[in-house]
Amino acid sequence: MDALEAILTRRSIRQFTDQAVSEAVIEDLLRAAMSAPSAGNQQPWQFVVITDRQILDTIPSIHPYSAMLRQAPLAILVCGDEHLETHKGYWVQDCSAATQNLLLAAHARGLGAVWLGIYPRMERVTGLRKLLGLPEHVVPLALVAIGHPAEHLPPADRYDAARVHRNRW
Ligand SMILES: Cc1cc2nc3c(=O)[nH]c(=O)nc-3n(C[C@H](O)[C@H](O)[C@H](O)COP(=O)(O)O)c2cc1C
């Protein structure tokens, strides 16, 4: 699958088989995430790889739209590390780019994944900090549920010419 095909056919997958994701593939996903562009190449990210069934089952009590984690064999939490920020204020954009890379890499590897928003919902930030023991300078931005897909969704063509402005509004 080439890059454009991966971008155009990726969908949020919320149903998974119980097959585990191999360590080699988890490293591929993290390598893709860490290949993202970042402001001044500051790379302000940290990742928490979650495969513990009890932890995955607890997260829906913190995050109201994450029920699929009870089925997912894996989730990766993308966090911003304020101590690694050299270009203040850009960590959200940097970590969002890393999250999108992770989603696309999962799709390219035949996995299904869905982005679960954490920051700026502070109750989710606080809840995950407590559950996972994150330090105060580490802010969870996005949790990505990942697994072998048990549903297949068609591509969504969202091209809208009315949203494109040429040279001026
Ligand atoms: C910032 C952000 C937060 C999201 N949060 C959730 C979530 O909490 N639960 C969920 O099931 N999907 C979540 N999604 C996935 C969106 O619902 C999904 O991307 C959107 O409906 C478009 O569908 P598609 O990804 O299949 O193209 C989130 C996506 C983004 C970018």
The ligand as an ORCA input file, in Angstrom:
! r2SCAN-3c Opt
* xyz 0 1
  C      -9.039     14.308     18.379
  C      -9.880     13.089     18.113
  C     -10.593     12.504     19.149
  C     -11.345     11.356     18.926
  N     -11.951     10.743     19.998
  C     -12.641      9.593     19.803
  C     -13.188      8.891     20.917
  O     -13.060      9.319     22.063
  N     -13.845      7.723     20.678
  C     -14.010      7.217     19.409
  O     -14.603      6.155     19.273
  N     -13.481      7.864     18.323
  C     -12.793      9.028     18.495
  N     -12.218      9.669     17.419
  C     -12.379      9.109     16.057
  C     -13.393      9.922     15.234
  O     -14.688      9.675     15.697
  C     -13.242      9.561     13.742
  O     -11.923      9.855     13.317
  C     -14.220     10.311     12.857
  O     -15.543      9.931     13.140
  C     -13.951     10.086     11.367
  O     -14.021      8.712     11.048
  P     -12.793      7.897     10.416
  O     -11.636      7.999     11.374
  O     -13.290      6.479     10.245
  O     -12.429      8.526      9.099
  C     -11.455     10.806     17.614
  C     -10.736     11.411     16.577
  C      -9.938     12.517     16.816
  C      -9.112     13.097     15.683
*
